């Protein structure tokens, strides 16, 4: 979640009102040291094609969310 200019969470008011925030985003961190230990070739490929892998990770996460939530509305970032 990103903080507003006053340091407050911009999504806080919407979440506090009980309305779901369909635009909620949270960071996903990939530890590249772990990737390197698990698969050195994948580590190098990610380094050389960061934009492509960023998109691939996003697509996979989106598909997992859709699979989990089913027919509920899901917005992608």
PyMOL Python script that loads the backbone (N, CA, C, O; Angstrom):
from pymol import cmd

cmd.read_pdbstr("""\
ATOM      1  N   UNK A   1       0.848  -1.178   0.000  1.00  0.00           N
ATOM      2  CA  UNK A   1       0.000   0.000   0.000  1.00  0.00           C
ATOM      3  C   UNK A   1       0.883   1.228   0.000  1.00  0.00           C
ATOM      4  O   UNK A   1       1.919   1.261   0.665  1.00  0.00           O
ATOM      5  N   UNK A   2       0.480   2.216  -0.732  1.00  0.00           N
ATOM      6  CA  UNK A   2       1.257   3.441  -0.759  1.00  0.00           C
ATOM      7  C   UNK A   2       0.676   4.429   0.231  1.00  0.00           C
ATOM      8  O   UNK A   2      -0.525   4.428   0.502  1.00  0.00           O
ATOM      9  N   UNK A   3       1.530   5.257   0.758  1.00  0.00           N
ATOM     10  CA  UNK A   3       1.078   6.254   1.725  1.00  0.00           C
ATOM     11  C   UNK A   3       0.734   7.540   1.004  1.00  0.00           C
ATOM     12  O   UNK A   3       1.368   7.892   0.009  1.00  0.00           O
ATOM     13  N   UNK A   4      -0.267   8.237   1.502  1.00  0.00           N
ATOM     14  CA  UNK A   4      -0.636   9.533   0.942  1.00  0.00           C
ATOM     15  C   UNK A   4       0.375  10.585   1.337  1.00  0.00           C
ATOM     16  O   UNK A   4       1.331  10.297   2.058  1.00  0.00           O
ATOM     17  N   UNK A   5       0.170  11.799   0.872  1.00  0.00           N
ATOM     18  CA  UNK A   5       1.120  12.864   1.154  1.00  0.00           C
ATOM     19  C   UNK A   5       1.168  13.206   2.630  1.00  0.00           C
ATOM     20  O   UNK A   5       2.181  13.715   3.109  1.00  0.00           O
ATOM     21  N   UNK A   6       0.087  12.935   3.369  1.00  0.00           N
ATOM     22  CA  UNK A   6       0.085  13.229   4.795  1.00  0.00           C
ATOM     23  C   UNK A   6       0.562  12.042   5.622  1.00  0.00           C
ATOM     24  O   UNK A   6       0.475  12.069   6.850  1.00  0.00           O
ATOM     25  N   UNK A   7       1.066  10.996   4.960  1.00  0.00           N
ATOM     26  CA  UNK A   7       1.567   9.829   5.655  1.00  0.00           C
ATOM     27  C   UNK A   7       0.496   8.806   5.975  1.00  0.00           C
ATOM     28  O   UNK A   7       0.802   7.736   6.501  1.00  0.00           O
ATOM     29  N   UNK A   8      -0.749   9.112   5.667  1.00  0.00           N
ATOM     30  CA  UNK A   8      -1.842   8.181   5.924  1.00  0.00           C
ATOM     31  C   UNK A   8      -2.027   7.258   4.727  1.00  0.00           C
ATOM     32  O   UNK A   8      -1.684   7.614   3.600  1.00  0.00           O
ATOM     33  N   UNK A   9      -2.559   6.099   4.970  1.00  0.00           N
ATOM     34  CA  UNK A   9      -2.856   5.141   3.918  1.00  0.00           C
ATOM     35  C   UNK A   9      -4.067   5.642   3.139  1.00  0.00           C
ATOM     36  O   UNK A   9      -5.135   5.805   3.730  1.00  0.00           O
ATOM     37  N   UNK A  10      -3.941   5.896   1.817  1.00  0.00           N
ATOM     38  CA  UNK A  10      -5.060   6.442   1.047  1.00  0.00           C
ATOM     39  C   UNK A  10      -6.243   5.477   0.958  1.00  0.00           C
ATOM     40  O   UNK A  10      -7.364   5.909   0.689  1.00  0.00           O
ATOM     41  N   UNK A  11      -6.016   4.181   1.177  1.00  0.00           N
ATOM     42  CA  UNK A  11      -7.094   3.202   1.110  1.00  0.00           C
ATOM     43  C   UNK A  11      -7.794   3.022   2.447  1.00  0.00           C
ATOM     44  O   UNK A  11      -8.822   2.348   2.519  1.00  0.00           O
ATOM     45  N   UNK A  12      -7.257   3.612   3.503  1.00  0.00           N
ATOM     46  CA  UNK A  12      -7.782   3.388   4.850  1.00  0.00           C
ATOM     47  C   UNK A  12      -9.246   3.778   4.982  1.00  0.00           C
ATOM     48  O   UNK A  12     -10.036   2.998   5.515  1.00  0.00           O
ATOM     49  N   UNK A  13      -9.631   4.963   4.512  1.00  0.00           N
ATOM     50  CA  UNK A  13     -11.012   5.422   4.662  1.00  0.00           C
ATOM     51  C   UNK A  13     -11.980   4.490   3.953  1.00  0.00           C
ATOM     52  O   UNK A  13     -13.031   4.155   4.501  1.00  0.00           O
ATOM     53  N   UNK A  14     -11.643   4.072   2.753  1.00  0.00           N
ATOM     54  CA  UNK A  14     -12.533   3.201   1.991  1.00  0.00           C
ATOM     55  C   UNK A  14     -12.672   1.849   2.682  1.00  0.00           C
ATOM     56  O   UNK A  14     -13.766   1.285   2.731  1.00  0.00           O
ATOM     57  N   UNK A  15     -11.564   1.326   3.217  1.00  0.00           N
ATOM     58  CA  UNK A  15     -11.617   0.044   3.898  1.00  0.00           C
ATOM     59  C   UNK A  15     -12.367   0.158   5.215  1.00  0.00           C
ATOM     60  O   UNK A  15     -13.091  -0.762   5.595  1.00  0.00           O
ATOM     61  N   UNK A  16     -12.206   1.264   5.910  1.00  0.00           N
ATOM     62  CA  UNK A  16     -12.870   1.460   7.191  1.00  0.00           C
ATOM     63  C   UNK A  16     -14.381   1.571   7.026  1.00  0.00           C
ATOM     64  O   UNK A  16     -15.128   1.234   7.945  1.00  0.00           O
ATOM     65  N   UNK A  17     -14.842   2.039   5.869  1.00  0.00           N
ATOM     66  CA  UNK A  17     -16.275   2.178   5.616  1.00  0.00           C
ATOM     67  C   UNK A  17     -16.947   0.834   5.340  1.00  0.00           C
ATOM     68  O   UNK A  17     -18.166   0.774   5.176  1.00  0.00           O
ATOM     69  N   UNK A  18     -16.169  -0.234   5.287  1.00  0.00           N
ATOM     70  CA  UNK A  18     -16.740  -1.547   5.041  1.00  0.00           C
ATOM     71  C   UNK A  18     -16.896  -1.889   3.576  1.00  0.00           C
ATOM     72  O   UNK A  18     -17.320  -2.995   3.240  1.00  0.00           O
ATOM     73  N   UNK A  19     -16.565  -0.968   2.706  1.00  0.00           N
ATOM     74  CA  UNK A  19     -16.649  -1.224   1.269  1.00  0.00           C
ATOM     75  C   UNK A  19     -15.337  -1.849   0.811  1.00  0.00           C
ATOM     76  O   UNK A  19     -14.265  -1.339   1.136  1.00  0.00           O
ATOM     77  N   UNK A  20     -15.406  -2.941   0.064  1.00  0.00           N
ATOM     78  CA  UNK A  20     -14.159  -3.534  -0.420  1.00  0.00           C
ATOM     79  C   UNK A  20     -13.487  -2.614  -1.426  1.00  0.00           C
ATOM     80  O   UNK A  20     -14.155  -1.968  -2.233  1.00  0.00           O
ATOM     81  N   UNK A  21     -12.192  -2.560  -1.373  1.00  0.00           N
ATOM     82  CA  UNK A  21     -11.422  -1.745  -2.306  1.00  0.00           C
ATOM     83  C   UNK A  21     -10.937  -2.642  -3.433  1.00  0.00           C
ATOM     84  O   UNK A  21      -9.986  -3.403  -3.254  1.00  0.00           O
ATOM     85  N   UNK A  22     -11.578  -2.559  -4.586  1.00  0.00           N
ATOM     86  CA  UNK A  22     -11.226  -3.420  -5.704  1.00  0.00           C
ATOM     87  C   UNK A  22      -9.939  -2.982  -6.391  1.00  0.00           C
ATOM     88  O   UNK A  22      -9.444  -3.680  -7.277  1.00  0.00           O
ATOM     89  N   UNK A  23      -9.397  -1.848  -5.998  1.00  0.00           N
ATOM     90  CA  UNK A  23      -8.154  -1.364  -6.586  1.00  0.00           C
ATOM     91  C   UNK A  23      -6.981  -1.550  -5.628  1.00  0.00           C
ATOM     92  O   UNK A  23      -5.901  -1.012  -5.876  1.00  0.00           O
ATOM     93  N   UNK A  24      -7.164  -2.287  -4.555  1.00  0.00           N
ATOM     94  CA  UNK A  24      -6.129  -2.485  -3.553  1.00  0.00           C
ATOM     95  C   UNK A  24      -4.930  -3.198  -4.168  1.00  0.00           C
ATOM     96  O   UNK A  24      -5.088  -4.218  -4.838  1.00  0.00           O
ATOM     97  N   UNK A  25      -3.761  -2.674  -3.947  1.00  0.00           N
ATOM     98  CA  UNK A  25      -2.542  -3.315  -4.413  1.00  0.00           C
ATOM     99  C   UNK A  25      -1.609  -3.508  -3.235  1.00  0.00           C
ATOM    100  O   UNK A  25      -1.551  -2.675  -2.330  1.00  0.00           O
ATOM    101  N   UNK A  26      -0.895  -4.593  -3.252  1.00  0.00           N
ATOM    102  CA  UNK A  26       0.098  -4.879  -2.222  1.00  0.00           C
ATOM    103  C   UNK A  26       1.379  -5.308  -2.921  1.00  0.00           C
ATOM    104  O   UNK A  26       1.329  -5.905  -3.997  1.00  0.00           O
ATOM    105  N   UNK A  27       2.510  -5.014  -2.327  1.00  0.00           N
ATOM    106  CA  UNK A  27       3.772  -5.397  -2.970  1.00  0.00           C
ATOM    107  C   UNK A  27       4.013  -6.901  -2.869  1.00  0.00           C
ATOM    108  O   UNK A  27       3.595  -7.547  -1.908  1.00  0.00           O
ATOM    109  N   UNK A  28       4.681  -7.436  -3.858  1.00  0.00           N
ATOM    110  CA  UNK A  28       5.137  -8.823  -3.857  1.00  0.00           C
ATOM    111  C   UNK A  28       6.642  -8.772  -4.076  1.00  0.00           C
ATOM    112  O   UNK A  28       7.115  -8.304  -5.111  1.00  0.00           O
ATOM    113  N   UNK A  29       7.376  -9.251  -3.103  1.00  0.00           N
ATOM    114  CA  UNK A  29       8.828  -9.208  -3.187  1.00  0.00           C
ATOM    115  C   UNK A  29       9.369 -10.596  -3.520  1.00  0.00           C
ATOM    116  O   UNK A  29       8.980 -11.591  -2.909  1.00  0.00           O
ATOM    117  N   UNK A  30      10.261 -10.647  -4.485  1.00  0.00           N
ATOM    118  CA  UNK A  30      10.935 -11.882  -4.865  1.00  0.00           C
ATOM    119  C   UNK A  30      12.386 -11.742  -4.414  1.00  0.00           C
ATOM    120  O   UNK A  30      13.094 -10.841  -4.863  1.00  0.00           O
ATOM    121  N   UNK A  31      12.827 -12.626  -3.533  1.00  0.00           N
ATOM    122  CA  UNK A  31      14.196 -12.584  -3.043  1.00  0.00           C
ATOM    123  C   UNK A  31      15.102 -13.222  -4.094  1.00  0.00           C
ATOM    124  O   UNK A  31      15.086 -14.436  -4.299  1.00  0.00           O
ATOM    125  N   UNK A  32      15.882 -12.384  -4.746  1.00  0.00           N
ATOM    126  CA  UNK A  32      16.726 -12.876  -5.832  1.00  0.00           C
ATOM    127  C   UNK A  32      17.830 -13.801  -5.328  1.00  0.00           C
ATOM    128  O   UNK A  32      18.315 -14.642  -6.086  1.00  0.00           O
ATOM    129  N   UNK A  33      18.238 -13.665  -4.070  1.00  0.00           N
ATOM    130  CA  UNK A  33      19.210 -14.609  -3.513  1.00  0.00           C
ATOM    131  C   UNK A  33      18.606 -16.012  -3.461  1.00  0.00           C
ATOM    132  O   UNK A  33      19.284 -16.998  -3.751  1.00  0.00           O
ATOM    133  N   UNK A  34      17.332 -16.093  -3.092  1.00  0.00           N
ATOM    134  CA  UNK A  34      16.648 -17.390  -3.066  1.00  0.00           C
ATOM    135  C   UNK A  34      16.528 -17.965  -4.474  1.00  0.00           C
ATOM    136  O   UNK A  34      16.735 -19.161  -4.682  1.00  0.00           O
ATOM    137  N   UNK A  35      16.195 -17.111  -5.436  1.00  0.00           N
ATOM    138  CA  UNK A  35      16.095 -17.569  -6.828  1.00  0.00           C
ATOM    139  C   UNK A  35      17.449 -18.087  -7.292  1.00  0.00           C
ATOM    140  O   UNK A  35      17.532 -19.133  -7.936  1.00  0.00           O
ATOM    141  N   UNK A  36      18.506 -17.359  -6.966  1.00  0.00           N
ATOM    142  CA  UNK A  36      19.853 -17.749  -7.371  1.00  0.00           C
ATOM    143  C   UNK A  36      20.243 -19.106  -6.788  1.00  0.00           C
ATOM    144  O   UNK A  36      20.836 -19.936  -7.478  1.00  0.00           O
ATOM    145  N   UNK A  37      19.909 -19.328  -5.519  1.00  0.00           N
ATOM    146  CA  UNK A  37      20.211 -20.619  -4.892  1.00  0.00           C
ATOM    147  C   UNK A  37      19.396 -21.747  -5.520  1.00  0.00           C
ATOM    148  O   UNK A  37      19.909 -22.847  -5.729  1.00  0.00           O
ATOM    149  N   UNK A  38      18.140 -21.477  -5.816  1.00  0.00           N
ATOM    150  CA  UNK A  38      17.243 -22.504  -6.356  1.00  0.00           C
ATOM    151  C   UNK A  38      17.556 -22.829  -7.814  1.00  0.00           C
ATOM    152  O   UNK A  38      17.584 -23.995  -8.208  1.00  0.00           O
ATOM    153  N   UNK A  39      17.793 -21.779  -8.616  1.00  0.00           N
ATOM    154  CA  UNK A  39      18.002 -21.979 -10.054  1.00  0.00           C
ATOM    155  C   UNK A  39      18.856 -20.840 -10.609  1.00  0.00           C
ATOM    156  O   UNK A  39      18.325 -19.804 -11.008  1.00  0.00           O
ATOM    157  N   UNK A  40      20.180 -21.028 -10.636  1.00  0.00           N
ATOM    158  CA  UNK A  40      21.069 -19.963 -11.114  1.00  0.00           C
ATOM    159  C   UNK A  40      20.759 -19.495 -12.536  1.00  0.00           C
ATOM    160  O   UNK A  40      20.912 -18.311 -12.838  1.00  0.00           O
ATOM    161  N   UNK A  41      20.330 -20.396 -13.406  1.00  0.00           N
ATOM    162  CA  UNK A  41      20.005 -20.000 -14.783  1.00  0.00           C
ATOM    163  C   UNK A  41      18.785 -19.088 -14.808  1.00  0.00           C
ATOM    164  O   UNK A  41      18.752 -18.117 -15.565  1.00  0.00           O
ATOM    165  N   UNK A  42      17.785 -19.391 -13.989  1.00  0.00           N
ATOM    166  CA  UNK A  42      16.603 -18.534 -13.899  1.00  0.00           C
ATOM    167  C   UNK A  42      16.991 -17.163 -13.359  1.00  0.00           C
ATOM    168  O   UNK A  42      16.502 -16.141 -13.840  1.00  0.00           O
ATOM    169  N   UNK A  43      17.863 -17.141 -12.368  1.00  0.00           N
ATOM    170  CA  UNK A  43      18.353 -15.881 -11.800  1.00  0.00           C
ATOM    171  C   UNK A  43      18.961 -15.003 -12.893  1.00  0.00           C
ATOM    172  O   UNK A  43      18.638 -13.819 -12.989  1.00  0.00           O
ATOM    173  N   UNK A  44      19.827 -15.571 -13.707  1.00  0.00           N
ATOM    174  CA  UNK A  44      20.458 -14.803 -14.785  1.00  0.00           C
ATOM    175  C   UNK A  44      19.434 -14.347 -15.815  1.00  0.00           C
ATOM    176  O   UNK A  44      19.500 -13.222 -16.309  1.00  0.00           O
ATOM    177  N   UNK A  45      18.498 -15.214 -16.132  1.00  0.00           N
ATOM    178  CA  UNK A  45      17.458 -14.857 -17.097  1.00  0.00           C
ATOM    179  C   UNK A  45      16.610 -13.698 -16.590  1.00  0.00           C
ATOM    180  O   UNK A  45      16.282 -12.786 -17.349  1.00  0.00           O
ATOM    181  N   UNK A  46      16.254 -13.733 -15.309  1.00  0.00           N
ATOM    182  CA  UNK A  46      15.476 -12.637 -14.722  1.00  0.00           C
ATOM    183  C   UNK A  46      16.275 -11.342 -14.779  1.00  0.00           C
ATOM    184  O   UNK A  46      15.728 -10.289 -15.107  1.00  0.00           O
ATOM    185  N   UNK A  47      17.568 -11.411 -14.461  1.00  0.00           N
ATOM    186  CA  UNK A  47      18.409 -10.212 -14.512  1.00  0.00           C
ATOM    187  C   UNK A  47      18.461  -9.632 -15.925  1.00  0.00           C
ATOM    188  O   UNK A  47      18.428  -8.413 -16.097  1.00  0.00           O
ATOM    189  N   UNK A  48      18.541 -10.484 -16.916  1.00  0.00           N
ATOM    190  CA  UNK A  48      18.684 -10.025 -18.295  1.00  0.00           C
ATOM    191  C   UNK A  48      17.362  -9.609 -18.928  1.00  0.00           C
ATOM    192  O   UNK A  48      17.354  -8.889 -19.927  1.00  0.00           O
ATOM    193  N   UNK A  49      16.245 -10.056 -18.357  1.00  0.00           N
ATOM    194  CA  UNK A  49      14.926  -9.777 -18.925  1.00  0.00           C
ATOM    195  C   UNK A  49      13.958  -9.308 -17.840  1.00  0.00           C
ATOM    196  O   UNK A  49      12.838  -9.810 -17.747  1.00  0.00           O
ATOM    197  N   UNK A  50      14.381  -8.361 -17.033  1.00  0.00           N
ATOM    198  CA  UNK A  50      13.593  -7.942 -15.866  1.00  0.00           C
ATOM    199  C   UNK A  50      12.180  -7.505 -16.243  1.00  0.00           C
ATOM    200  O   UNK A  50      11.222  -7.864 -15.557  1.00  0.00           O
ATOM    201  N   UNK A  51      12.038  -6.744 -17.308  1.00  0.00           N
ATOM    202  CA  UNK A  51      10.706  -6.262 -17.697  1.00  0.00           C
ATOM    203  C   UNK A  51       9.787  -7.437 -18.050  1.00  0.00           C
ATOM    204  O   UNK A  51       8.623  -7.459 -17.650  1.00  0.00           O
ATOM    205  N   UNK A  52      10.305  -8.397 -18.788  1.00  0.00           N
ATOM    206  CA  UNK A  52       9.515  -9.570 -19.174  1.00  0.00           C
ATOM    207  C   UNK A  52       9.084 -10.365 -17.941  1.00  0.00           C
ATOM    208  O   UNK A  52       7.923 -10.759 -17.831  1.00  0.00           O
ATOM    209  N   UNK A  53      10.011 -10.601 -17.017  1.00  0.00           N
ATOM    210  CA  UNK A  53       9.677 -11.379 -15.824  1.00  0.00           C
ATOM    211  C   UNK A  53       8.742 -10.616 -14.898  1.00  0.00           C
ATOM    212  O   UNK A  53       7.909 -11.225 -14.226  1.00  0.00           O
ATOM    213  N   UNK A  54       8.864  -9.312 -14.851  1.00  0.00           N
ATOM    214  CA  UNK A  54       7.925  -8.495 -14.069  1.00  0.00           C
ATOM    215  C   UNK A  54       6.510  -8.738 -14.581  1.00  0.00           C
ATOM    216  O   UNK A  54       5.589  -8.938 -13.789  1.00  0.00           O
ATOM    217  N   UNK A  55       6.333  -8.724 -15.897  1.00  0.00           N
ATOM    218  CA  UNK A  55       5.023  -8.973 -16.500  1.00  0.00           C
ATOM    219  C   UNK A  55       4.563 -10.410 -16.245  1.00  0.00           C
ATOM    220  O   UNK A  55       3.395 -10.642 -15.931  1.00  0.00           O
ATOM    221  N   UNK A  56       5.475 -11.370 -16.378  1.00  0.00           N
ATOM    222  CA  UNK A  56       5.118 -12.772 -16.145  1.00  0.00           C
ATOM    223  C   UNK A  56       4.654 -13.009 -14.710  1.00  0.00           C
ATOM    224  O   UNK A  56       3.642 -13.672 -14.484  1.00  0.00           O
ATOM    225  N   UNK A  57       5.394 -12.469 -13.740  1.00  0.00           N
ATOM    226  CA  UNK A  57       4.998 -12.629 -12.338  1.00  0.00           C
ATOM    227  C   UNK A  57       3.628 -12.005 -12.101  1.00  0.00           C
ATOM    228  O   UNK A  57       2.792 -12.582 -11.406  1.00  0.00           O
ATOM    229  N   UNK A  58       3.401 -10.834 -12.674  1.00  0.00           N
ATOM    230  CA  UNK A  58       2.102 -10.173 -12.528  1.00  0.00           C
ATOM    231  C   UNK A  58       0.976 -10.994 -13.122  1.00  0.00           C
ATOM    232  O   UNK A  58      -0.093 -11.113 -12.524  1.00  0.00           O
ATOM    233  N   UNK A  59       1.211 -11.563 -14.302  1.00  0.00           N
ATOM    234  CA  UNK A  59       0.194 -12.398 -14.952  1.00  0.00           C
ATOM    235  C   UNK A  59      -0.124 -13.639 -14.118  1.00  0.00           C
ATOM    236  O   UNK A  59      -1.286 -14.022 -13.984  1.00  0.00           O
ATOM    237  N   UNK A  60       0.911 -14.262 -13.559  1.00  0.00           N
ATOM    238  CA  UNK A  60       0.701 -15.456 -12.735  1.00  0.00           C
ATOM    239  C   UNK A  60      -0.085 -15.112 -11.478  1.00  0.00           C
ATOM    240  O   UNK A  60      -1.021 -15.826 -11.116  1.00  0.00           O
ATOM    241  N   UNK A  61       0.287 -14.028 -10.812  1.00  0.00           N
ATOM    242  CA  UNK A  61      -0.432 -13.618  -9.603  1.00  0.00           C
ATOM    243  C   UNK A  61      -1.886 -13.306  -9.941  1.00  0.00           C
ATOM    244  O   UNK A  61      -2.792 -13.722  -9.219  1.00  0.00           O
ATOM    245  N   UNK A  62      -2.116 -12.580 -11.030  1.00  0.00           N
ATOM    246  CA  UNK A  62      -3.492 -12.272 -11.441  1.00  0.00           C
ATOM    247  C   UNK A  62      -4.291 -13.550 -11.683  1.00  0.00           C
ATOM    248  O   UNK A  62      -5.445 -13.647 -11.266  1.00  0.00           O
ATOM    249  N   UNK A  63      -3.686 -14.529 -12.352  1.00  0.00           N
ATOM    250  CA  UNK A  63      -4.416 -15.775 -12.627  1.00  0.00           C
ATOM    251  C   UNK A  63      -4.698 -16.552 -11.347  1.00  0.00           C
ATOM    252  O   UNK A  63      -5.750 -17.180 -11.227  1.00  0.00           O
ATOM    253  N   UNK A  64      -3.771 -16.517 -10.387  1.00  0.00           N
ATOM    254  CA  UNK A  64      -4.012 -17.183  -9.105  1.00  0.00           C
ATOM    255  C   UNK A  64      -5.145 -16.510  -8.339  1.00  0.00           C
ATOM    256  O   UNK A  64      -5.949 -17.185  -7.696  1.00  0.00           O
ATOM    257  N   UNK A  65      -5.210 -15.186  -8.403  1.00  0.00           N
ATOM    258  CA  UNK A  65      -6.290 -14.454  -7.738  1.00  0.00           C
ATOM    259  C   UNK A  65      -7.625 -14.809  -8.371  1.00  0.00           C
ATOM    260  O   UNK A  65      -8.602 -15.060  -7.665  1.00  0.00           O
ATOM    261  N   UNK A  66      -7.672 -14.830  -9.695  1.00  0.00           N
ATOM    262  CA  UNK A  66      -8.914 -15.176 -10.393  1.00  0.00           C
ATOM    263  C   UNK A  66      -9.331 -16.604 -10.040  1.00  0.00           C
ATOM    264  O   UNK A  66     -10.512 -16.868  -9.815  1.00  0.00           O
ATOM    265  N   UNK A  67      -8.378 -17.515  -9.992  1.00  0.00           N
ATOM    266  CA  UNK A  67      -8.686 -18.903  -9.647  1.00  0.00           C
ATOM    267  C   UNK A  67      -9.253 -18.993  -8.227  1.00  0.00           C
ATOM    268  O   UNK A  67     -10.192 -19.747  -7.974  1.00  0.00           O
ATOM    269  N   UNK A  68      -8.675 -18.223  -7.311  1.00  0.00           N
ATOM    270  CA  UNK A  68      -9.120 -18.252  -5.915  1.00  0.00           C
ATOM    271  C   UNK A  68     -10.481 -17.581  -5.739  1.00  0.00           C
ATOM    272  O   UNK A  68     -11.331 -18.090  -5.008  1.00  0.00           O
ATOM    273  N   UNK A  69     -10.693 -16.452  -6.399  1.00  0.00           N
ATOM    274  CA  UNK A  69     -11.924 -15.690  -6.205  1.00  0.00           C
ATOM    275  C   UNK A  69     -13.055 -16.119  -7.132  1.00  0.00           C
ATOM    276  O   UNK A  69     -14.209 -15.753  -6.908  1.00  0.00           O
ATOM    277  N   UNK A  70     -12.742 -16.878  -8.154  1.00  0.00           N
ATOM    278  CA  UNK A  70     -13.782 -17.343  -9.069  1.00  0.00           C
ATOM    279  C   UNK A  70     -14.359 -16.214  -9.898  1.00  0.00           C
ATOM    280  O   UNK A  70     -13.620 -15.450 -10.519  1.00  0.00           O
ATOM    281  N   UNK A  71     -15.694 -16.105  -9.908  1.00  0.00           N
ATOM    282  CA  UNK A  71     -16.384 -15.137 -10.755  1.00  0.00           C
ATOM    283  C   UNK A  71     -16.448 -13.740 -10.168  1.00  0.00           C
ATOM    284  O   UNK A  71     -16.963 -12.826 -10.813  1.00  0.00           O
ATOM    285  N   UNK A  72     -15.939 -13.554  -8.963  1.00  0.00           N
ATOM    286  CA  UNK A  72     -15.972 -12.210  -8.381  1.00  0.00           C
ATOM    287  C   UNK A  72     -15.126 -11.269  -9.223  1.00  0.00           C
ATOM    288  O   UNK A  72     -14.167 -11.691  -9.869  1.00  0.00           O
ATOM    289  N   UNK A  73     -15.490  -9.990  -9.210  1.00  0.00           N
ATOM    290  CA  UNK A  73     -14.781  -8.993 -10.015  1.00  0.00           C
ATOM    291  C   UNK A  73     -13.362  -8.819  -9.503  1.00  0.00           C
ATOM    292  O   UNK A  73     -13.139  -8.654  -8.304  1.00  0.00           O
ATOM    293  N   UNK A  74     -12.406  -8.858 -10.419  1.00  0.00           N
ATOM    294  CA  UNK A  74     -10.999  -8.680 -10.087  1.00  0.00           C
ATOM    295  C   UNK A  74     -10.430  -7.658 -11.044  1.00  0.00           C
ATOM    296  O   UNK A  74     -10.624  -7.760 -12.256  1.00  0.00           O
ATOM    297  N   UNK A  75      -9.724  -6.666 -10.509  1.00  0.00           N
ATOM    298  CA  UNK A  75      -9.056  -5.698 -11.378  1.00  0.00           C
ATOM    299  C   UNK A  75      -7.581  -6.001 -11.366  1.00  0.00           C
ATOM    300  O   UNK A  75      -7.024  -6.328 -10.318  1.00  0.00           O
ATOM    301  N   UNK A  76      -6.933  -5.899 -12.517  1.00  0.00           N
ATOM    302  CA  UNK A  76      -5.501  -6.138 -12.591  1.00  0.00           C
ATOM    303  C   UNK A  76      -4.777  -4.819 -12.624  1.00  0.00           C
ATOM    304  O   UNK A  76      -5.313  -3.801 -13.061  1.00  0.00           O
ATOM    305  N   UNK A  77      -3.542  -4.855 -12.152  1.00  0.00           N
ATOM    306  CA  UNK A  77      -2.753  -3.618 -12.129  1.00  0.00           C
ATOM    307  C   UNK A  77      -1.837  -3.551 -13.310  1.00  0.00           C
ATOM    308  O   UNK A  77      -1.093  -2.581 -13.460  1.00  0.00           O
TER     309      UNK A  77
END
""", "prot")
cmd.dss("prot")
cmd.show_as("cartoon", "prot")
cmd.util.cbc("prot")
cmd.orient("prot")
